Amino acid sequence: MRDDETPTTQIPAEGSDAGAGENSATGETTTFTDLIDGPDGASADSADGTADDVAGTTNTSRVSGWGRVLRGNRTLWIVALGAVVCLVAGLLVGRFLLSPDASSADAPEPGLVTAPVEFGPLSNDVTLRADVGYADAVDVKIDTSTLTGGAVVTGKTPEVGATLEPLSVALEIVGRPVIVLPGELPAYRTLRFGVSGPDVLQLKQALASVGIGAGDVNSNMFDQATAEGIAQLYAQAGYPVPESEEGTADGVRSAEEAVRSAQSGVADAEKALTAAGAGPTPVEAFQADVAVQTAVEALDAARAAGEGVPAAERALHTANLERDAIWAPRDTSSEASALESARAAVTSANEALEEARQKALPFLPASEVLYLTELPRRVDAVNVQRGSIVEGAAMTVSGATVRLTGAAAEADARLLEAGAEAAFELPDGTEHRAVIATLKEGKDSSARWSVILEPDPLTPEQISQLQGSNVRVKIAVGATDGDVLSVPLAALTAGPGGESRVEVVESDPREGEDATTRLVVVEPGLAAKGAVEVTPVDGELDEGDLVVVGR
């Protein structure tokens, strides 16, 4: 049957089976509608005499039909009954309970809204959330590009939780140390005599910070003093200085031999020049003098004899010329030139020796130094082990001390300053002191500021419990000097002259506008947590007095 069809009820005739749905006399089906309207569509009241006989059967059919309707829609009838009950209850509530409009005429007038004057310390705090942990975790990468072959870890690796300090050996690679020094610029090249740059300046300053002399710390040139500082660095680390390139020592020895040879050549040239510029020997001088004297005597004898004078004069003149010739300055230009060349050879040999010696000076490979900021540092993770090859980050380190890292809105952050004291709760509920280390502004006015705090020393157990947790930090940005009177901010009103004042209730506040009040002029002070410090200027004000905060 469809929902829009009228349900039919089959009524058995007299003398037929109860289950039969047909009239035994006519063989037709009798429906609920037929019993109401009659077989011809006429009303039951206008039917013939058989209406009274049918009436009883009709009533029974109605009850039976409606029973089946009720049983088939039980949930619907329960919901309908509930709705009727709720409707009746609402009518009763509206009838017997007074509405606000109906009862307003009999309700009492509202009284004054008051608050007591407090007496005690008043402070203004900035509260923020902060993460507890070791600060500035970084991955440690070591430049092994200068190594030939694999960068094999040959020494003992640090344990997690170990502390790296200046001059610590973080790792040993191919038998060589990786020495920790303070600095920000990573090592990226080998530093040796003659190079310059910011990395050299950082090295010199790092060595000076650990008590090792390295020359002028304001100069970015790697000089002899820097090399000597490198030698001392390795001595303190307990390792020999790095070996120079193959053949460097032989080069130094060869250069030293060249210098000695050049110096010998200079000596020989000097002797030759001296010999070339020297006068006659004593024998040569004596012989010349004798020749002159002999010529003089021969001339005198010729003059006495009166003959052979011209020949004797010529012989004397020749003897004088020969004697003057052996005493005349000699040409030593070739010997002087030879000496100059010998001296230039010595200079070149010395320069070559200096260069060879510079190549042999101590140097610092990029693979043997690790620059870290904010030492000491704590080892958080180790990614290598003995016998493995260093690839990527060898370890992860962080600050060795615990820090609290939080954030604050710009308005709150501007109330803070480095060095300000703060407090946070330990796991056992006790308060622990911390100090603001740094404040870092946000990127723009809407960004939160970074707040870094350093707590007072913590025990290892406390650090273990706090590590990775988020704590509530309270920072006092203003406090009264002892106990003061304070009232809610809403209690302050402005007088005709701009003075601040409060209204004190002296009678029952429930009297409303009829209550007795007096005005007290006050000087406001620190405002915090919705209250403000007040000092009475004109009038009396005591703890417990009721002041008006609303009407």
C-alpha positions as CSV (number, residue, x, y, z in Angstrom):
1,M,0.0,0.0,0.0
2,R,1.3,3.5,-0.8
3,D,1.5,6.2,1.8
4,D,-1.3,8.2,0.1
5,E,-3.7,5.2,0.0
6,T,-6.5,4.9,2.6
7,P,-6.0,1.8,4.8
8,T,-8.7,-0.8,4.5
9,T,-10.0,-3.1,7.1
10,Q,-11.6,-6.4,6.0
11,I,-14.5,-7.4,8.2
12,P,-15.6,-11.0,8.3
13,A,-19.4,-11.8,7.9
14,E,-21.5,-13.9,10.3
15,G,-20.9,-17.5,10.1
16,S,-17.6,-17.1,8.1
17,D,-14.1,-17.7,9.2
18,A,-12.5,-14.8,11.0
19,G,-9.7,-14.8,8.5
20,A,-11.9,-14.5,5.5
21,G,-12.0,-11.0,4.0
22,E,-15.3,-11.4,2.0
23,N,-19.0,-11.2,2.7
24,S,-20.5,-14.7,2.5
25,A,-23.8,-13.5,1.0
26,T,-22.4,-11.3,-1.8
27,G,-18.8,-12.4,-2.0
28,E,-17.7,-8.8,-2.0
29,T,-14.9,-7.2,0.1
30,T,-16.1,-4.9,2.8
31,T,-13.8,-2.0,3.7
32,F,-13.5,0.5,6.5
33,T,-14.9,3.2,4.2
34,D,-17.8,1.0,3.1
35,L,-18.9,0.6,6.7
36,I,-18.9,4.3,7.3
37,D,-20.6,5.4,4.1
38,G,-22.6,2.3,3.3
39,P,-22.4,0.2,0.2
40,D,-24.1,2.8,-1.9
41,G,-22.2,5.7,-0.6
42,A,-25.0,6.8,1.7
43,S,-24.5,7.9,5.3
44,A,-24.7,5.4,8.0
45,D,-27.5,7.4,9.6
46,S,-29.7,7.1,6.6
47,A,-29.2,3.5,6.0
48,D,-31.9,0.9,6.3
49,G,-32.6,-1.3,9.2
50,T,-29.4,-3.1,8.8
51,A,-27.5,-0.1,10.1
52,D,-28.0,-1.0,13.7
53,D,-26.6,-4.5,13.0
54,V,-23.6,-3.1,11.2
55,A,-23.0,-0.4,13.9
56,G,-21.5,-2.8,16.4
57,T,-19.2,-4.3,13.8
58,T,-18.2,-0.9,12.6
59,N,-17.1,0.3,16.1
60,T,-15.1,-2.8,16.6
61,S,-13.4,-2.3,13.2
62,R,-12.6,1.3,14.1
63,V,-10.9,0.3,17.3
64,S,-9.0,-2.5,15.6
65,G,-7.8,-0.2,12.8
66,W,-6.7,2.6,15.0
67,G,-4.8,0.2,17.2
68,R,-2.8,-1.0,14.3
69,V,-2.1,2.6,13.3
70,L,-0.9,3.4,16.8
71,R,1.3,0.4,17.0
72,G,2.9,1.0,13.6
73,N,3.8,4.7,14.5
74,R,4.8,4.4,18.1
75,T,7.9,6.7,17.8
76,L,5.9,9.4,16.1
77,W,3.3,9.4,18.8
78,I,5.9,9.5,21.6
79,V,7.6,12.6,20.0
80,A,4.2,14.3,19.6
81,L,3.3,13.6,23.2
82,G,6.7,15.1,24.4
83,A,6.1,18.2,22.3
84,V,2.7,18.7,23.9
85,V,4.2,18.3,27.4
86,C,6.9,20.9,26.7
87,L,4.3,23.3,25.4
88,V,2.1,23.0,28.5
89,A,5.2,23.5,30.7
90,G,6.2,26.6,28.9
91,L,2.7,28.1,29.3
92,L,2.7,27.3,33.0
93,V,6.2,29.0,33.5
94,G,5.1,32.1,31.6
95,R,1.9,32.2,33.6
96,F,3.2,31.8,37.1
97,L,6.8,33.3,36.9
98,L,7.1,37.1,36.8
99,S,8.9,38.6,33.8
100,P,11.5,41.3,34.4
101,D,9.2,44.0,33.1
102,A,6.4,42.8,35.4
103,S,8.7,42.7,38.5
104,S,10.7,45.8,37.8
105,A,8.2,48.0,39.6
106,D,8.7,46.0,42.9
107,A,12.6,45.4,42.6
108,P,14.9,47.5,44.8
109,E,17.2,50.1,43.2
110,P,20.7,48.9,42.5
111,G,23.4,50.0,44.9
112,L,26.9,51.4,44.3
113,V,29.6,49.1,42.9
114,T,32.5,49.3,45.3
115,A,35.9,47.8,46.0
116,P,38.1,47.9,49.1
117,V,41.3,49.9,49.3
118,E,44.2,47.4,49.4
119,F,47.5,47.7,51.2
120,G,50.5,45.8,50.2
121,P,53.3,45.5,47.5
122,L,52.3,46.2,43.9
123,S,54.3,45.0,40.9
124,N,54.0,45.0,37.2
125,D,55.2,41.8,35.4
126,V,55.7,40.7,31.9
127,T,54.9,37.0,31.5
128,L,56.0,34.9,28.6
129,R,56.7,31.2,27.7
130,A,60.2,30.0,27.0
131,D,61.8,26.8,25.8
132,V,64.6,25.3,27.9
133,G,67.6,23.9,26.2
134,Y,71.1,24.3,25.1
135,A,71.5,27.3,22.8
136,D,72.7,27.6,19.3
137,A,72.9,24.0,18.1
138,V,75.1,23.8,15.0
139,D,76.4,21.0,12.8
140,V,80.2,20.7,12.8
141,K,81.7,20.3,9.3
142,I,85.5,20.0,8.8
143,D,87.2,21.0,5.6
144,T,89.1,17.8,4.5
145,S,89.7,19.0,0.9
146,T,93.4,19.4,1.6
147,L,93.8,15.8,2.6
148,T,95.1,13.2,0.2
149,G,93.2,10.0,0.4
150,G,90.2,9.4,2.7
151,A,89.5,11.5,5.8
152,V,89.6,8.5,8.2
153,V,88.9,9.1,11.9
154,T,91.9,7.5,13.7
155,G,91.5,8.9,17.2
156,K,88.9,8.6,19.9
157,T,85.7,10.5,19.1
158,P,84.0,12.7,21.8
159,E,81.1,11.4,23.8
160,V,77.7,13.0,23.8
161,G,77.6,15.5,26.6
162,A,81.3,16.2,26.4
163,T,82.5,19.8,26.6
164,L,84.6,21.4,23.9
165,E,86.8,24.3,25.1
166,P,89.5,26.4,23.5
167,L,92.5,24.1,22.6
168,S,90.3,21.0,22.9
169,V,90.9,18.3,20.3
170,A,87.5,17.7,18.8
171,L,88.5,14.8,16.6
172,E,91.6,13.1,15.2
173,I,91.7,12.5,11.4
174,V,94.5,10.6,9.7
175,G,96.5,10.9,12.9
176,R,96.2,14.7,13.0
177,P,94.2,16.8,15.5
178,V,91.3,19.0,14.9
179,I,92.0,21.8,17.4
180,V,89.1,24.0,18.7
181,L,89.6,27.7,18.7
182,P,87.2,30.6,19.2
183,G,86.0,32.3,16.0
184,E,83.0,32.7,13.7
185,L,84.6,32.4,10.2
186,P,85.0,28.7,9.2
187,A,88.4,27.5,8.1
188,Y,88.5,27.3,4.3
189,R,92.2,27.3,3.3
190,T,95.7,26.5,4.7
191,L,97.3,29.4,6.4
192,R,101.1,29.8,6.0
193,F,103.7,32.4,5.9
194,G,103.0,35.3,3.5
195,V,99.2,34.9,3.2
196,S,96.8,37.6,4.4
197,G,93.1,38.1,5.0
198,P,90.3,38.0,7.6
199,D,91.0,34.4,8.4
200,V,94.6,35.2,9.3
201,L,93.3,38.0,11.5
202,Q,90.9,35.7,13.2
203,L,93.7,33.1,13.8
204,K,95.9,35.7,15.4
205,Q,93.2,37.0,17.7
206,A,92.2,33.4,18.6
207,L,95.7,32.5,19.5
208,A,96.0,35.7,21.6
209,S,92.8,34.9,23.4
210,V,94.3,31.6,24.7
211,G,97.6,33.2,25.7
212,I,99.7,32.4,22.6
213,G,101.7,35.2,21.0
214,A,101.0,35.6,17.3
215,G,102.4,39.0,16.5
216,D,100.3,42.1,15.8
217,V,96.6,41.1,16.4
218,N,95.5,44.0,14.3
219,S,97.4,42.9,11.2
220,N,96.0,40.3,8.8
221,M,99.4,39.2,7.6
222,F,100.8,35.7,8.5
223,D,104.3,36.5,9.5
224,Q,107.2,34.9,11.4
225,A,105.5,35.6,14.8
226,T,102.3,33.9,13.6
227,A,104.3,30.8,12.5
228,E,105.9,30.7,15.9
229,G,102.5,30.9,17.5
230,I,101.4,27.9,15.4
231,A,104.3,25.9,16.7
232,Q,103.3,26.7,20.3
233,L,99.6,25.8,19.5
234,Y,100.6,22.3,18.4
235,A,102.9,21.9,21.4
236,Q,100.0,22.7,23.8
237,A,97.8,20.3,21.8
238,G,100.4,17.5,22.2
239,Y,101.1,17.0,18.5
240,P,104.0,17.8,16.2
241,V,103.6,20.7,13.7
242,P,102.4,19.6,10.3
243,E,105.1,18.3,8.0
244,S,106.1,20.5,5.2
245,E,105.9,19.5,1.5
246,E,108.3,16.9,0.4
247,G,111.7,18.3,-0.6
248,T,111.3,21.4,1.6
249,A,114.1,20.5,3.9
250,D,116.4,19.7,1.0
251,G,115.6,23.0,-0.5
252,V,116.7,24.8,2.7
253,R,120.0,22.9,2.7
254,S,120.6,23.6,-0.9
255,A,119.9,27.3,-0.4
256,E,122.2,27.4,2.5
257,E,125.0,25.9,0.4
258,A,124.4,28.4,-2.3
259,V,124.7,31.2,0.1
260,R,128.1,29.9,1.4
261,S,129.4,29.5,-2.2
262,A,128.3,33.0,-3.1
263,Q,130.0,34.4,-0.1
264,S,133.2,32.6,-1.0
265,G,133.1,34.1,-4.5
266,V,132.8,37.5,-3.0
267,A,135.9,36.9,-0.9
268,D,137.9,35.9,-4.0
269,A,136.8,38.9,-5.9
270,E,137.7,41.2,-3.1
271,K,141.2,39.7,-3.0
272,A,141.6,40.1,-6.8
273,L,140.5,43.7,-6.5
274,T,142.9,44.4,-3.7
275,A,145.7,42.8,-5.6
276,A,144.9,44.6,-8.8
277,G,144.9,48.0,-7.1
278,A,148.0,47.5,-5.0
279,G,151.3,49.4,-5.7
280,P,154.8,47.9,-6.5
281,T,156.3,45.4,-4.3
282,P,159.2,46.5,-2.1
283,V,161.6,44.7,-4.5
284,E,160.1,46.4,-7.5
285,A,160.3,49.8,-5.8
286,F,163.9,49.2,-4.7
287,Q,165.0,48.1,-8.1
288,A,163.4,51.2,-9.7
289,D,165.2,53.4,-7.2
290,V,168.5,51.7,-7.9
291,A,168.0,52.1,-11.6
292,V,167.4,55.8,-11.2
293,Q,170.4,56.2,-9.0
294,T,172.6,54.3,-11.4
295,A,171.4,56.6,-14.2
296,V,172.2,59.6,-12.1
297,E,175.7,58.4,-11.4
298,A,176.3,57.6,-15.1
299,L,175.2,61.1,-16.1
300,D,177.5,62.6,-13.5
301,A,180.4,60.5,-14.9
302,A,179.6,61.5,-18.5
303,R,179.6,65.1,-17.6
304,A,182.9,64.8,-15.8
305,A,184.4,63.1,-18.9
306,G,182.9,65.5,-21.2
307,E,181.5,62.9,-23.4
308,G,178.4,60.6,-23.6
309,V,176.2,63.1,-21.7
310,P,173.1,62.9,-24.0
311,A,173.0,59.2,-23.7
312,A,173.4,59.3,-20.0
313,E,170.6,61.9,-19.8
314,R,168.3,59.6,-21.8
315,A,169.0,56.7,-19.6
316,L,168.2,58.7,-16.5
317,H,165.0,59.9,-18.0
318,T,164.0,56.4,-18.8
319,A,164.7,55.1,-15.3
320,N,162.6,57.9,-13.8
321,L,159.7,57.0,-16.1
322,E,159.9,53.4,-15.2
323,R,159.9,54.2,-11.5
324,D,156.9,56.5,-11.9
325,A,155.1,53.8,-13.9
326,I,155.2,51.2,-11.2
327,W,153.8,53.7,-8.7
328,A,151.0,55.0,-10.9
329,P,147.3,53.8,-10.1
330,R,146.2,50.6,-11.9
331,D,142.9,49.8,-13.8
332,T,140.8,47.6,-11.5
333,S,137.5,47.9,-13.3
334,S,137.3,44.3,-14.2
335,E,138.1,43.2,-10.7
336,A,135.5,45.6,-9.3
337,S,132.9,44.3,-11.7
338,A,133.7,40.7,-10.7
339,L,133.3,41.7,-7.0
340,E,129.9,43.3,-7.7
341,S,128.6,40.2,-9.4
342,A,129.8,38.0,-6.5
343,R,128.0,40.2,-4.0
344,A,124.7,40.1,-6.1
345,A,125.0,36.3,-6.1
346,V,125.1,36.4,-2.3
347,T,122.0,38.5,-2.2
348,S,120.1,36.1,-4.5
349,A,121.3,33.1,-2.5
350,N,120.1,34.7,0.8
351,E,116.7,35.5,-0.7
352,A,116.4,31.9,-1.9
353,L,117.4,30.7,1.5
354,E,114.8,32.9,3.2
355,E,112.1,31.6,0.8
356,A,113.1,28.0,1.5
357,R,113.0,28.6,5.2
358,Q,109.6,30.3,5.0
359,K,108.3,27.2,3.2
360,A,109.5,25.2,6.1
361,L,107.8,27.4,8.8
362,P,104.9,25.9,10.8
363,F,101.5,26.4,9.0
364,L,97.9,25.6,9.8
365,P,95.9,23.3,7.5
366,A,92.2,24.0,7.2
367,S,91.5,20.3,8.3
368,E,93.2,20.8,11.6
369,V,91.3,23.7,13.1
370,L,87.7,24.1,14.2
371,Y,86.4,27.6,14.9
372,L,83.4,27.8,17.2
373,T,81.6,30.8,18.8
374,E,80.6,31.1,22.4
375,L,82.9,28.5,23.8
376,P,82.7,26.2,25.7
377,R,80.3,24.0,23.7
378,R,78.4,20.8,24.5
379,V,78.5,17.8,22.1
380,D,74.9,16.9,21.4
381,A,75.5,14.2,18.7
382,V,78.4,12.4,17.1
383,N,78.0,11.2,13.5
384,V,81.4,9.5,13.1
385,Q,83.3,6.7,14.8
386,R,86.8,5.5,14.8
387,G,87.7,4.0,11.5
388,S,84.9,5.8,9.6
389,I,85.4,8.4,6.9
390,V,84.3,11.9,7.6
391,E,81.5,12.9,5.3
392,G,79.2,15.8,6.0
393,A,78.6,16.9,9.6
394,A,81.0,15.1,11.9
395,M,79.0,16.1,15.0
396,T,76.4,18.5,16.4
397,V,77.3,20.9,19.2
398,S,75.4,23.5,21.2
399,G,76.1,26.0,24.0
400,A,77.4,24.3,27.1
401,T,75.0,26.2,29.3
402,V,71.3,26.0,29.5
403,R,69.3,28.9,28.1
404,L,65.6,29.9,28.1
405,T,64.4,31.1,24.6
406,G,61.1,32.9,24.5
407,A,59.2,35.6,22.6
408,A,57.3,38.7,23.6
409,A,55.1,41.1,21.9
410,E,56.7,44.4,21.0
411,A,54.8,46.4,23.6
412,D,56.0,44.0,26.4
413,A,59.5,43.6,25.0
414,R,60.1,47.4,25.0
415,L,59.6,47.2,28.8
416,L,62.5,44.8,29.1
417,E,66.2,45.3,29.0
418,A,69.3,43.1,29.1
419,G,70.3,42.3,32.6
420,A,66.8,42.4,34.0
421,E,65.9,39.6,36.5
422,A,63.3,37.0,35.8
423,A,61.9,33.9,37.6
424,F,60.6,30.6,36.4
425,E,59.5,27.4,38.1
426,L,61.6,24.3,38.5
427,P,60.0,20.9,38.2
428,D,59.6,20.7,42.1
429,G,57.6,24.0,42.0
430,T,60.3,26.3,43.4
431,E,61.2,29.5,41.7
432,H,64.6,29.9,40.0
433,R,66.3,33.1,39.0
434,A,67.3,34.0,35.5
435,V,68.7,37.1,33.8
436,I,67.8,38.5,30.3
437,A,70.9,37.9,28.2
438,T,69.8,39.4,24.9
439,L,66.8,41.0,23.2
440,K,66.3,40.8,19.5
441,E,63.8,42.9,17.7
442,G,61.2,41.4,15.4
443,K,61.4,41.9,11.6
444,D,58.5,44.3,11.8
445,S,56.2,46.0,14.2
446,S,53.8,43.0,14.2
447,A,56.5,40.4,14.8
448,R,57.4,39.2,18.3
449,W,60.8,39.9,19.9
450,S,63.2,37.1,20.8
451,V,64.1,37.0,24.5
452,I,67.1,35.0,25.6
453,L,67.5,34.3,29.3
454,E,70.4,32.7,31.2
455,P,69.3,30.9,34.4
456,D,71.4,30.7,37.6
457,P,73.5,27.5,37.8
458,L,71.4,24.4,37.7
459,T,72.2,20.9,39.0
460,P,72.7,18.1,36.4
461,E,69.4,16.6,37.7
462,Q,67.5,19.9,37.1
463,I,69.0,20.2,33.7
464,S,67.9,16.7,32.8
465,Q,64.4,17.5,34.0
466,L,64.1,20.8,32.3
467,Q,65.8,20.0,28.9
468,G,63.3,20.4,26.1
469,S,60.5,21.7,28.4
470,N,58.5,24.9,28.0
471,V,58.3,27.1,31.2
472,R,56.4,30.2,32.3
473,V,58.8,33.1,32.9
474,K,57.8,36.1,34.9
475,I,59.8,39.3,34.6
476,A,59.2,42.2,37.0
477,V,59.3,45.5,35.1
478,G,58.1,47.8,37.9
479,A,57.4,47.4,41.6
480,T,56.6,49.6,44.6
481,D,59.1,50.2,47.3
482,G,57.3,48.2,50.0
483,D,53.6,48.2,50.9
484,V,51.4,50.9,49.4
485,L,47.7,51.8,49.2
486,S,46.1,50.7,45.9
487,V,42.7,50.9,44.3
488,P,41.2,49.5,41.0
489,L,41.9,51.7,38.0
490,A,38.2,52.2,37.6
491,A,38.0,54.0,40.9
492,L,40.1,56.9,39.6
493,T,38.2,59.9,38.3
494,A,39.4,63.3,37.2
495,G,38.5,66.4,39.1
496,P,37.7,69.8,37.6
497,G,41.4,70.8,37.7
498,G,42.6,67.6,36.2
499,E,43.5,66.1,39.6
500,S,43.0,62.4,40.3
501,R,40.5,61.4,43.0
502,V,38.5,58.5,44.4
503,E,35.0,58.5,45.9
504,V,34.9,56.8,49.3
505,V,31.6,55.4,50.5
506,E,30.9,56.1,54.2
507,S,27.5,54.5,54.5
508,D,25.8,51.4,53.1
509,P,26.6,51.1,49.4
510,R,23.2,49.4,48.9
511,E,21.6,52.8,49.4
512,G,22.6,53.7,45.9
513,E,22.6,57.4,45.1
514,D,21.4,58.1,48.6
515,A,24.6,56.6,50.1
516,T,27.0,59.1,51.8
517,T,30.3,59.5,50.0
518,R,33.3,61.8,50.0
519,L,36.0,62.6,47.5
520,V,39.6,62.1,48.2
521,V,42.3,63.7,46.0
522,V,45.1,61.2,45.4
523,E,48.4,61.0,43.5
524,P,48.5,57.9,41.4
525,G,51.7,55.8,41.1
526,L,52.6,52.5,39.6
527,A,49.8,50.7,37.8
528,A,49.8,46.9,37.6
529,K,47.3,44.1,37.3
530,G,44.3,46.4,37.0
531,A,45.2,48.3,40.2
532,V,47.0,51.6,40.7
533,E,49.1,52.9,43.6
534,V,47.5,55.9,45.3
535,T,48.7,58.4,47.8
536,P,46.1,60.6,49.5
537,V,46.8,64.3,48.9
538,D,43.6,65.9,50.2
539,G,41.5,63.8,52.4
540,E,41.9,60.5,54.3
541,L,42.2,57.1,52.8
542,D,42.9,53.9,54.7
543,E,43.1,50.2,53.9
544,G,39.6,48.6,53.7
545,D,37.8,51.8,52.7
546,L,35.2,51.2,50.0
547,V,35.7,53.2,46.9
548,V,33.2,53.5,44.1
549,V,34.1,51.7,40.8
550,G,30.7,51.8,39.2
551,R,27.1,52.9,39.6
